[in-house]
Amino acid sequence: MSSSLGSSLQDRSVVICAGSGGVGKTTTAAAIATALAASGKRVAVVTIDPARRLADALGLEQLTNQPELVDAGRFAAAGLEIKGELWAMTLDSQRTFDELIDTLSPDAETRDQILGNRIYQQLSGAVAGSQEFTAIAKLYELDRSGRFDAIVLDTPPSRNALDFLDAPDRLTGFFDGRALKFLLAPTGFAARALGVGTGAVLGVMKRITGAELLEDLSVFFQALGGLIDGFRERAEAVRTLLADPATTFVVITSPQRDSAEEAIFFAGKLRSAKMNFGALIINRVHIVAGAQHPAPTVAAVASELSGQFDEQLAGRLLSSYSDALALAERDAATIARLKEETGELEPVIVPEMAGDIHDVEGLIAIHDQLFAAS
């Protein structure tokens, strides 16, 4: 990896890909993991998108909640040698949540009491639906296992960049006794603070009433008592991991206004939190001509078309060129603003490509754009 992006990622053990939805984040995370594996590392990529197209591209029957080894021969046949190993998985939020309870439970009896408790089953489903919570739990688990030289995490598309950065606090917040008592109140402050709708809480009440509710609550709080210290320790360890110099955040965006604004906001939050902002990647950029050869003006193209084609065809060609030029100019203006606002003066620019990435050749094409020598 001789590119500037490759140099910034080479010594990182955790690469967190962040950005809004619809900007090609999952594919970019997979391409980054591919590049690290090609350099000789043993790499796991954790994706959020359950779509079949990524599994198909990697040659896997399905992506599960545990890493699966990708056949390096698929990449070799397409012209890319994988010197290390590439493993891939998709996040199963509920299973990851249950595994966390299993890990932190002091014994099998406590684990079974919690996992089988109806209060836990209803409320954990609501909280586990927050993928930021479970993504950070899975990241920590994989890092702690020591199985991989590098882990690439495709974070959930978020309405608020702070959702992911605040995830460590959720490791303790949900299981804090006071928070749960408020949570079980229909207007509970904790329900709003944790992002859990009151509908989920009221659903618990409707399913469990009277003496059964009191009994389940008693068992729930008693069983959780021995886990709270473990959750606090885990949260602190996760915060340390996110701030570690070997961890880097790659912010991925597109030239669309909303995506760009979120990238600017997230980059600012990373810097204020003193976390490593490793790179800015701008996907799906419309490009008419390279920097060394500026695009001709509409007037110049009109003059060139005149006499070569009939008037109707020339008009359609000129209209298409004018639209493409307008998109390229819009994207160039957005890129300039992203550079200024994020302070990243050399973002990685990936041009708009035709269609979705659904095979290994498409994944390699993205890889080549990301890691082209500058």
C-alpha positions in Angstrom: 0.0 0.0 0.0 2.1 2.9 -1.3 -0.7 5.5 -1.3 -1.1 8.2 1.3 -4.2 6.3 2.7 -2.2 3.1 2.8 0.6 4.8 4.8 -1.9 6.2 7.3 -3.5 2.8 7.9 -0.5 0.5 7.8 0.3 0.6 11.5 -3.3 0.7 12.8 -4.9 -2.2 14.5 -8.4 -0.8 14.5 -9.9 1.2 11.6 -13.4 2.6 12.3 -15.3 3.7 9.1 -17.9 6.4 10.0 -20.4 8.4 8.0 -24.0 8.7 7.1 -26.0 6.1 5.2 -25.9 5.7 1.4 -22.3 6.9 0.9 -20.7 3.5 0.2 -19.4 3.0 3.7 -19.8 -0.8 3.8 -18.1 -1.3 0.4 -15.3 1.1 1.5 -14.8 -0.7 4.7 -14.5 -4.0 2.8 -12.0 -2.5 0.4 -9.9 -1.1 3.2 -9.9 -4.6 4.9 -8.9 -6.1 1.6 -6.0 -3.8 1.2 -4.7 -4.6 4.7 -5.0 -8.3 4.1 -3.2 -7.9 0.7 -0.3 -6.3 2.6 0.1 -9.5 4.7 -2.1 -8.8 7.7 -4.8 -11.1 9.3 -7.8 -8.8 9.1 -11.5 -9.0 10.2 -14.1 -6.7 8.6 -17.3 -6.2 10.6 -20.1 -5.0 8.4 -23.5 -3.6 9.3 -25.2 -4.0 6.0 -26.9 -7.5 5.8 -27.4 -7.3 2.0 -26.4 -10.3 0.1 -24.3 -8.4 -2.4 -21.3 -8.1 -0.1 -21.4 -11.8 0.8 -21.7 -12.6 -2.9 -18.7 -10.4 -3.7 -16.6 -12.2 -1.0 -17.7 -15.6 -2.1 -19.5 -16.5 1.2 -22.8 -18.3 1.5 -23.7 -15.8 4.2 -22.2 -13.4 6.7 -22.8 -14.4 10.3 -22.1 -12.9 13.7 -18.7 -14.7 13.7 -15.8 -14.0 11.3 -15.7 -16.3 8.2 -12.5 -16.7 6.2 -12.7 -15.3 2.6 -11.2 -17.4 -0.1 -8.1 -15.5 -1.3 -8.3 -17.3 -4.7 -11.3 -15.1 -5.7 -9.1 -12.1 -5.4 -6.1 -13.8 -7.1 -8.3 -14.7 -10.1 -9.2 -11.0 -10.4 -5.6 -9.8 -10.2 -5.1 -9.0 -6.5 -2.9 -11.2 -4.3 -4.0 -11.5 -0.6 -0.7 -12.2 1.3 -2.5 -12.3 4.6 -6.0 -13.4 5.6 -9.4 -11.6 5.1 -12.2 -12.5 7.5 -15.7 -11.1 7.3 -18.8 -11.0 9.4 -22.0 -9.0 9.8 -23.3 -7.7 13.1 -26.2 -9.5 14.8 -27.2 -7.0 17.4 -29.3 -9.3 19.7 -26.8 -12.1 19.6 -23.9 -9.8 20.4 -25.9 -8.4 23.3 -26.6 -11.9 24.7 -22.9 -12.8 24.3 -22.0 -9.8 26.3 -24.2 -11.0 29.1 -22.7 -14.4 28.9 -19.2 -13.0 29.1 -19.8 -10.8 32.1 -22.0 -13.2 34.1 -20.1 -14.7 37.1 -21.6 -18.1 36.6 -24.0 -20.1 34.3 -26.9 -19.7 36.8 -26.7 -15.9 36.7 -26.4 -15.9 32.9 -29.4 -18.2 32.5 -31.5 -16.1 35.0 -30.8 -12.9 32.9 -31.2 -14.4 29.4 -34.4 -16.2 30.4 -35.9 -13.2 32.2 -38.9 -11.6 30.4 -37.9 -8.1 31.4 -34.4 -8.6 29.9 -35.8 -10.2 26.7 -38.1 -7.2 26.0 -35.8 -4.4 27.1 -32.7 -5.9 25.6 -34.4 -6.1 22.2 -35.1 -2.4 22.3 -31.6 -1.4 23.4 -29.8 -4.0 21.1 -31.7 -2.3 18.3 -29.2 0.5 18.8 -26.5 -0.8 16.6 -23.9 1.6 17.9 -24.1 -0.2 21.2 -23.5 -3.6 19.9 -21.0 -2.6 17.2 -18.7 -1.2 19.9 -19.2 -4.4 22.0 -18.3 -6.6 19.0 -15.2 -4.4 18.2 -13.9 -4.8 21.7 -14.5 -8.5 21.7 -12.6 -9.0 18.5 -9.7 -6.7 19.6 -9.4 -8.5 22.9 -9.3 -11.9 21.3 -5.9 -11.2 19.7 -6.9 -13.2 16.6 -6.4 -10.4 14.2 -3.7 -7.9 13.3 -6.3 -5.4 12.3 -10.1 -4.9 12.6 -12.1 -2.8 10.2 -15.5 -1.7 11.6 -18.3 -0.5 9.3 -20.3 1.7 11.7 -24.1 2.0 11.5 -25.4 5.0 9.6 -26.2 7.5 12.3 -28.5 10.5 12.7 -26.1 11.9 15.2 -22.3 11.4 15.1 -22.3 11.3 18.9 -24.2 8.1 19.0 -21.1 6.0 18.2 -18.7 8.0 20.3 -21.1 7.8 23.3 -21.5 4.0 22.9 -19.1 3.1 25.8 -21.4 4.9 28.2 -24.3 2.8 27.0 -22.4 -0.3 28.2 -23.1 0.8 31.7 -26.2 3.1 31.3 -28.6 0.3 30.4 -27.7 -1.8 33.3 -27.6 1.0 35.9 -30.3 0.1 38.4 -31.6 3.7 38.7 -31.7 4.1 35.0 -33.8 0.9 34.6 -36.2 2.0 37.3 -36.8 5.2 35.4 -36.9 3.3 32.2 -39.8 1.2 33.4 -41.8 4.3 34.0 -43.7 5.3 30.8 -42.3 8.8 30.9 -38.9 7.7 32.2 -36.0 10.0 31.6 -33.7 7.1 31.0 -35.9 5.8 28.2 -35.3 9.1 26.4 -31.6 9.2 27.3 -31.0 5.7 26.0 -33.0 6.3 22.9 -35.5 3.5 23.8 -39.1 4.4 22.8 -41.7 4.3 25.5 -43.7 2.0 23.3 -41.2 -0.8 24.0 -41.4 -0.2 27.7 -45.2 -0.2 27.7 -45.0 -3.4 25.7 -43.2 -5.0 28.6 -45.9 -3.9 31.0 -48.7 -5.3 28.8 -47.1 -8.7 28.6 -46.2 -9.0 32.3 -48.6 -7.8 34.9 -49.3 -8.0 38.7 -47.3 -10.5 40.8 -45.5 -11.8 37.7 -44.1 -8.4 36.9 -42.9 -7.9 40.5 -41.3 -11.3 40.6 -39.5 -10.8 37.2 -38.3 -7.4 38.3 -36.9 -8.8 41.5 -35.0 -11.6 39.8 -33.8 -9.2 37.0 -32.3 -6.6 39.4 -30.8 -9.3 41.7 -29.1 -11.1 38.8 -27.8 -7.9 37.3 -26.2 -6.7 40.6 -23.1 -8.8 40.0 -22.7 -7.5 36.4 -22.7 -3.8 36.9 -19.0 -3.5 37.9 -18.1 -5.6 34.9 -20.0 -3.3 32.6 -18.3 -0.2 34.1 -14.8 -1.9 33.6 -15.8 -2.8 30.0 -16.9 0.7 29.2 -13.6 2.2 30.5 -11.7 -0.4 28.4 -13.7 0.5 25.3 -13.1 4.3 25.8 -9.4 3.5 26.1 -9.5 1.4 22.8 -11.2 4.2 20.9 -8.6 6.8 22.1 -5.6 4.4 21.5 -3.0 5.7 18.9 -3.4 2.4 17.1 -7.1 3.1 16.5 -8.0 5.5 13.7 -11.3 6.8 12.3 -11.9 7.1 8.6 -14.7 9.5 7.8 -16.6 8.5 4.6 -18.9 10.9 2.8 -20.3 11.9 -0.6 -20.6 15.3 -2.3 -24.3 15.3 -1.3 -25.0 18.2 1.1 -26.5 16.3 4.0 -23.7 13.7 3.9 -21.0 16.4 3.7 -22.5 18.3 6.7 -22.5 15.1 8.8 -18.9 14.4 7.8 -17.8 17.9 8.9 -19.7 17.6 12.2 -18.2 14.1 12.9 -14.6 15.2 12.1 -15.0 18.1 14.5 -16.3 15.8 17.3 -13.4 13.4 16.7 -10.9 16.2 17.1 -12.6 17.7 20.2 -12.6 14.2 21.7 -8.9 13.9 20.9 -9.5 10.8 18.8 -7.4 10.0 15.7 -9.0 11.3 12.5 -7.0 9.3 10.0 -8.5 10.1 6.6 -11.4 11.6 4.7 -12.8 9.6 1.8 -15.3 11.3 -0.6 -17.2 8.7 -2.7 -19.3 9.0 -5.8 -17.7 12.2 -7.1 -18.7 13.4 -10.6 -15.6 14.2 -12.5 -15.5 15.5 -16.1 -11.8 16.1 -16.6 -8.6 15.7 -14.5 -6.8 18.6 -12.8 -4.2 18.6 -15.5 -6.8 18.9 -18.3 -9.6 21.2 -17.2 -13.0 20.5 -18.7 -13.9 22.5 -21.8 -16.7 25.1 -21.5 -20.1 24.4 -22.8 -19.5 27.0 -25.5 -16.4 25.2 -26.7 -18.2 21.9 -26.8 -21.1 23.5 -28.7 -18.6 24.8 -31.3 -16.9 21.4 -31.6 -20.3 19.6 -32.1 -21.5 22.0 -34.7 -21.2 20.5 -38.2 -20.3 17.1 -36.9 -23.8 16.0 -35.9 -27.3 17.0 -36.9 -28.8 19.8 -34.9 -31.1 17.6 -32.8 -28.4 15.1 -31.8 -25.9 17.8 -31.1 -28.4 19.5 -28.8 -28.9 16.3 -26.8 -25.2 15.7 -26.5 -24.6 19.3 -25.4 -27.4 19.1 -22.8 -25.9 15.9 -21.4 -22.5 17.5 -21.2 -23.9 20.6 -19.6 -25.6 18.5 -16.9 -22.4 16.5 -16.2 -20.4 19.7 -16.0 -22.9 21.2 -13.5 -22.6 18.1 -11.3 -18.8 18.2 -11.4 -18.8 21.8 -10.5 -21.2 21.2 -7.6 -19.1 18.3 -6.3 -15.9 20.4 -6.6 -17.4 23.1 -4.5 -18.5 20.6 -1.8 -15.0 19.1 -1.8 -13.5 22.5 -1.3 -15.8 23.1 1.7 -15.0 19.7 3.2 -11.3 20.4 3.0 -11.7 23.8 4.6 -14.1 22.7 7.4 -12.4 19.3 8.3 -8.8 20.5 7.8 -8.1 17.4 5.7 -6.4 19.0 2.6 -5.8 15.7 0.8 -9.0 13.7 0.9 -9.2 10.5 -1.1 -11.5 11.1 -4.1 -13.4 8.1 -5.5 -15.3 8.8 -8.7 -18.9 7.8 -9.4 -19.1 4.3 -10.6 -21.8 2.6 -12.6 -24.1 0.3 -10.5 -23.7 -1.3 -7.2 -20.6 -3.2 -6.1 -21.8 -6.9 -6.3 -18.7 -8.8 -7.2 -15.0 -9.1 -6.4 -14.0 -7.2 -9.5 -16.1 -4.2 -8.3 -14.6 -4.4 -4.8 -11.1 -4.4 -6.3 -12.0 -1.4 -8.5 -12.9 0.5 -5.3 -9.7 -0.8 -3.7 -7.6 0.5 -6.6 -9.2 4.0 -6.4 -8.7 4.2 -2.7 -5.1 3.0 -2.7 -3.8 4.5 -6.0 -0.3 5.9 -5.5 -0.5 9.6 -5.2 
